[in-house]
């Protein structure tokens, strides 16, 4: 066992150590509390500062919103005033412009009517004076041989320019055909060769003759005996002096059903007469030919 004096000293030393630890622990607790308090104070200050800034920002936003609304109302007001002023000006301009426009429209309508009348007059003048070629009649000349027989009859087609001006680039083609009866509705008008250059120009009111076209009297004898019908037809194309881009056209067709005598027999002083009538088709001029 320890002596009593050592025991007392040892106990005292332990108490001092415990007291020292207690002091340090309290000091540490005070420091920690101080730090926590400081942190809380700092957080509160930051929150107050942020709140102050937010309040300031809200005030600025409200101020800007009010200014924007005020400017919007001012803009709307001035826009309305401007529109009202312009509307009044438009109304006044219409009062002045409408009579002018009506006068201009009336003048335009009058000019259009005058131009139309001039065009119609020019068209009428052109139609009256332009070249117009049409078929007139058929001339027949028997070809008589030395022994008095008639192997052929020459057909010469006569046309005329009935206009008051000459033709240009006129061409004509013609031919004939014989059938056992009337010409069928689907008959195809064909030509044996190219168009003949009759005249480069035909003066007004001048007779135009084609070259002779021989027809055998044996064929014409069948017509005389009424066993066949004979047809001849032709087509004339030409231009006038008014418009060199327009090609005019005239078509003609005739049928021969009767002859006065036998065409194969020649009798001096006697002429074989041909009775020719218009065919039901292929008689037209210009636009009529296009329609058909």
C-alpha positions in Angstrom: 0.0 0.0 0.0 1.0 3.6 -0.7 1.8 5.9 2.0 -1.0 8.4 2.8 1.1 11.3 1.7 1.5 9.8 -1.8 -2.1 9.0 -2.0 -3.1 12.6 -1.3 -0.7 13.9 -3.9 -1.8 11.4 -6.5 -5.4 12.3 -6.0 -4.6 16.0 -6.2 -2.7 15.5 -9.5 -5.6 13.6 -11.0 -8.1 16.3 -9.9 -5.8 19.0 -11.5 -5.7 17.0 -14.8 -9.5 16.6 -14.8 -9.9 20.3 -14.1 -7.6 21.2 -16.9 -9.5 19.0 -19.3 -12.8 20.5 -18.2 -11.5 24.0 -18.8 -10.2 23.1 -22.2 -13.5 21.4 -23.0 -15.5 24.5 -22.0 -13.2 26.7 -23.9 -13.7 24.6 -27.0 -17.4 24.6 -26.6 -17.4 28.4 -26.2 -15.3 28.7 -29.4 -17.7 26.4 -31.3 -20.7 28.4 -30.1 -19.0 31.6 -31.1 -18.3 30.2 -34.6 -21.8 29.0 -35.0 -23.2 32.3 -33.8 -21.0 34.1 -36.3 -22.1 31.8 -39.1 -25.7 32.4 -38.3 -25.2 36.2 -38.1 -23.4 36.1 -41.5 -26.1 34.0 -43.1 -28.8 36.4 -41.7 -26.9 39.4 -43.1 -26.6 37.7 -46.5 -30.3 36.9 -46.5 -31.1 40.5 -45.6 -28.8 41.8 -48.3 -30.4 39.5 -50.9 -33.9 40.4 -49.8 -32.9 44.1 -50.1 -31.6 43.5 -53.6 -34.7 41.6 -54.6 -36.9 44.3 -53.3 -34.8 46.8 -55.2 -35.1 44.7 -58.4 -38.8 44.3 -58.0 -39.2 48.0 -57.7 -37.2 48.5 -60.8 -39.2 45.9 -62.7 -42.5 47.5 -61.6 -41.2 50.9 -62.7 -40.1 49.6 -66.1 -43.5 47.9 -66.5 -45.3 51.1 -65.7 -43.2 53.1 -68.1 -43.7 50.5 -70.9 -47.4 50.5 -70.4 -47.4 54.3 -70.5 -45.4 54.3 -73.7 -47.7 51.8 -75.2 -50.7 53.9 -74.5 -48.9 56.9 -75.9 -48.1 55.0 -79.1 -51.6 53.8 -79.5 -52.9 57.2 -79.0 -50.6 58.8 -81.6 -51.3 55.9 -84.0 -55.0 56.5 -83.7 -54.5 60.2 -84.3 -52.3 59.6 -87.3 -54.8 57.1 -88.7 -57.6 59.5 -88.2 -55.6 62.3 -90.0 -54.7 60.0 -92.9 -58.3 58.7 -93.1 -59.5 62.3 -93.4 -56.9 63.0 -96.1 -57.9 59.8 -98.0 -61.6 60.9 -97.9 -60.7 64.3 -99.2 -58.4 62.8 -101.9 -61.2 60.5 -102.9 -63.6 63.4 -103.3 -61.1 65.0 -105.6 -59.9 61.8 -107.3 -63.2 60.1 -108.0 -64.4 62.7 -110.6 -61.0 62.6 -112.2 -61.1 58.8 -112.3 -64.6 58.8 -113.7 -63.5 61.2 -116.4 -60.5 59.1 -117.2 -62.6 55.9 -117.3 -65.0 57.6 -119.6 -62.2 58.9 -121.9 -60.7 55.4 -121.9 -64.0 53.8 -122.8 -64.5 56.4 -125.6 -61.0 55.7 -126.9 -61.6 52.0 -126.8 -64.9 52.4 -128.6 -63.2 54.7 -131.2 -60.4 52.2 -131.7 -63.0 49.4 -132.1 -64.9 51.4 -134.6 -61.6 52.2 -136.5 -60.7 48.5 -136.4 -64.1 47.6 -137.7 -63.9 50.2 -140.4 -60.5 49.1 -141.4 -61.6 45.4 -141.5 -64.6 46.4 -143.6 -62.4 48.3 -145.9 -59.9 45.5 -146.1 -62.7 43.0 -146.8 -64.1 45.2 -149.5 -60.9 46.0 -151.3 -58.8 42.9 -150.7 -58.4 40.2 -153.4 -61.1 37.6 -153.5 -60.8 34.7 -156.0 -63.8 32.6 -156.8 -64.8 30.1 -159.5 -66.9 31.4 -162.5 -67.5 28.7 -165.1 -66.2 25.8 -167.1 -65.0 26.1 -170.7 -64.9 23.0 -172.9 -63.1 22.6 -176.2 -63.4 19.4 -178.2 -60.1 18.0 -179.7 -61.1 17.0 -183.2 -58.8 14.7 -185.2 -58.4 14.6 -189.0 -60.9 11.9 -189.4 -63.5 13.9 -187.4 -63.4 11.9 -184.2 -63.2 13.5 -180.8 -60.9 11.5 -178.5 -60.7 14.3 -175.8 -62.4 17.4 -174.6 -60.3 20.1 -173.0 -61.6 21.4 -169.7 -60.5 25.0 -168.9 -61.6 26.4 -165.5 -62.3 30.1 -165.3 -61.9 32.1 -162.1 -61.9 35.7 -161.2 -60.3 38.1 -158.7 -63.4 39.9 -157.5 -61.5 42.3 -155.2 -60.2 45.8 -155.8 -56.5 44.8 -155.2 -54.3 42.2 -156.7 -53.4 38.8 -155.4 -50.0 37.6 -154.3 -48.5 34.1 -154.4 -51.5 32.5 -156.0 -51.6 28.8 -156.6 -54.3 26.6 -158.0 -54.8 22.9 -158.4 -57.7 21.0 -160.0 -58.7 17.6 -161.2 -61.7 15.5 -162.1 -63.3 12.1 -161.3 -66.2 9.9 -162.5 -68.4 7.7 -160.3 -71.2 5.3 -160.9 -73.5 7.5 -158.8 -73.7 10.4 -156.4 -70.5 11.4 -154.6 -70.5 9.6 -151.2 -70.4 11.7 -148.0 -66.9 10.3 -147.1 -65.4 11.0 -150.5 -61.8 12.1 -150.2 -60.8 15.0 -152.5 -57.4 14.1 -154.0 -55.1 15.7 -156.5 -52.9 14.0 -159.0 -50.0 16.4 -158.8 -48.7 19.6 -157.2 -50.4 22.9 -157.4 -50.0 24.8 -160.7 -48.5 28.3 -160.5 -51.2 30.1 -162.5 -50.1 33.6 -161.8 -47.8 35.3 -159.3 -50.4 38.0 -159.1 -53.9 38.5 -160.4 -55.1 42.0 -161.0 -58.5 43.0 -159.7 -61.6 42.0 -161.7 -59.5 40.0 -164.1 -60.5 36.6 -165.5 -58.1 33.8 -164.6 -57.9 30.7 -166.8 -56.3 27.4 -165.9 -54.3 25.3 -168.3 -56.4 22.9 -170.4 -57.1 19.6 -168.7 -58.0 16.8 -171.2 -60.9 14.4 -170.4 -61.6 11.3 -172.5 -64.8 11.4 -174.5 -65.3 7.7 -173.6 -65.8 8.8 -170.0 -68.0 11.6 -170.9 -70.1 9.3 -173.1 -71.0 7.3 -170.0 -72.3 10.5 -168.5 -74.2 11.2 -171.6 -75.7 7.7 -171.4 -76.4 8.3 -167.7 -74.4 5.4 -166.5 -71.9 7.5 -164.6 -71.6 10.9 -163.0 -68.7 13.2 -163.6 -67.1 15.6 -161.0 -64.5 18.3 -161.2 -63.1 20.3 -158.3 -60.2 22.6 -157.4 -58.5 24.7 -154.8 -57.0 28.1 -155.0 -54.6 29.6 -152.3 -53.3 33.2 -152.4 -52.4 36.2 -150.3 -53.6 39.8 -150.5 -51.7 43.1 -150.3 -52.9 44.0 -146.8 -51.4 41.1 -144.9 -48.7 38.8 -146.2 -49.1 36.4 -143.3 -52.7 35.4 -144.0 -53.2 32.7 -146.7 -56.7 32.8 -148.3 -58.3 29.8 -149.8 -61.2 29.1 -152.2 -62.5 25.6 -153.0 -65.0 24.7 -155.7 -66.7 21.5 -156.9 -69.2 20.8 -159.7 -71.0 17.7 -160.9 -72.0 16.9 -164.5 -75.0 14.7 -164.8 -76.2 15.6 -168.3 -74.7 16.3 -171.8 -76.7 17.6 -174.7 -75.3 15.1 -177.2 -72.7 12.3 -177.7 -69.3 14.0 -177.0 -67.5 11.5 -179.3 -69.2 12.8 -182.4 -68.2 16.2 -183.8 -70.7 18.1 -185.7 -69.5 21.5 -187.2 -71.4 24.4 -185.7 -72.8 22.3 -182.8 -71.5 22.5 -179.3 -71.9 19.8 -176.7 -73.5 21.4 -173.7 -72.6 20.3 -170.2 -75.1 20.7 -167.3 -73.0 21.4 -164.2 -74.4 21.9 -160.7 -72.8 22.6 -157.4 -71.6 19.6 -155.3 -73.1 19.2 -151.8 -69.5 19.6 -150.4 -66.2 21.3 -151.1 -67.5 24.7 -151.9 -66.2 27.3 -149.4 -63.9 30.3 -148.9 -61.4 31.2 -146.1 -62.9 30.6 -142.7 -65.7 28.4 -144.1 -63.0 26.0 -145.4 -61.4 25.8 -142.0 -64.7 25.0 -140.3 -65.4 22.3 -142.8 
